[in-house]
Every structure is written in C-alpha cells, then in structure tokens.
Amino acid sequence: MVHLPVTATDRDRALRFAYTLARSLASVPGVEIAGATVSAEDAQHVRRWVFCDRITADRRRCRARAGHDGPCDPDR
C-alpha cells in the first residue's frame, strides 16, 4: 500500500490526477490500479473509487472511471 499526498483544488481534479497516475503505472508488476482511491486528508476513512472495478463477463476488471456511463469494458 502506498499513500501519496497531493494537493488538488477539488475532488474531480484529485480523481483525474489519480486516474492518470494509476494508468501510467498499469504496466508495473504488482500494481493493481483497480484499487486506487482518493480521500481528503482530514477524512481518510471516506474513500472515492477511481475505477469502476466491476468484474466483466470474461472475468477481467472494468478499467473505466467509477460511475461511468454505458457497459463495463476491461480494455478502456
């Protein structure tokens, strides 16, 4: 588990940053991007998922953003 404190002006920007960072690390062995979450410093127990993380029909995880429209797709 790695915690990386960053400053963002709002939750959407924090989620966008986390999404971009996680996707850039996706090819590193041992990094599970589907588990990425964002929380405020003073409310670390309240986490927002970065990725959808649902299991698709072919047993892979959806890599779309959490709360996405349309069907899940593990290749996004």
C-alpha positions in Angstrom: 0.0 0.0 0.0 1.3 3.4 -1.0 -0.2 6.7 0.2 0.8 9.7 -1.9 -0.4 13.0 -0.5 -1.1 15.6 -3.2 -2.9 18.9 -3.2 -5.9 19.3 -5.5 -8.4 22.1 -5.6 -11.4 19.8 -5.7 -12.4 16.1 -5.8 -12.8 15.9 -9.5 -9.2 17.1 -10.1 -7.9 14.7 -7.5 -9.8 11.8 -9.2 -8.4 12.9 -12.6 -4.9 13.0 -11.2 -5.2 9.6 -9.5 -6.7 8.1 -12.7 -3.8 9.4 -14.9 -1.1 8.3 -12.4 -2.6 4.9 -12.0 -2.9 4.3 -15.7 0.7 5.4 -16.1 1.7 2.7 -13.6 -0.5 -0.1 -15.0 2.4 -1.9 -16.7 4.4 -2.1 -13.5 4.3 -5.7 -12.0 2.4 -5.7 -8.6 0.5 -2.5 -9.2 -3.3 -3.1 -9.0 -4.7 0.1 -10.5 -8.3 -1.1 -9.8 -7.7 -0.5 -6.1 -6.9 3.2 -6.5 -9.0 5.5 -4.2 -9.0 9.2 -3.3 -9.7 10.7 0.1 -9.5 14.1 1.8 -6.6 14.4 4.3 -9.0 15.0 7.2 -11.4 12.2 6.2 -9.1 9.4 5.0 -11.7 6.8 6.1 -14.1 8.2 3.3 -12.6 6.9 0.0 -13.8 7.6 -3.5 -13.0 4.8 -6.1 -11.1 6.0 -9.1 -12.0 3.0 -11.3 -15.3 1.1 -11.7 -13.7 -2.2 -10.7 -16.7 -4.4 -11.7 -15.9 -7.9 -13.0 -16.8 -8.3 -16.7 -18.2 -11.4 -18.4 -14.7 -12.6 -19.3 -13.6 -12.3 -15.6 -11.5 -9.2 -16.1 -12.0 -5.9 -14.2 -13.5 -2.9 -15.8 -10.9 -0.2 -16.2 -13.3 2.7 -16.8 -13.7 5.5 -14.4 -16.0 4.9 -11.4 -19.6 5.9 -12.2 -19.1 5.6 -15.9 -22.0 5.5 -18.4 -22.5 2.5 -20.6 -21.4 -1.1 -20.2 -18.2 -2.1 -18.4 -15.2 -2.7 -20.6 -11.9 -4.2 -19.4 -10.0 -2.6 -22.3 -10.7 1.1 -21.7 
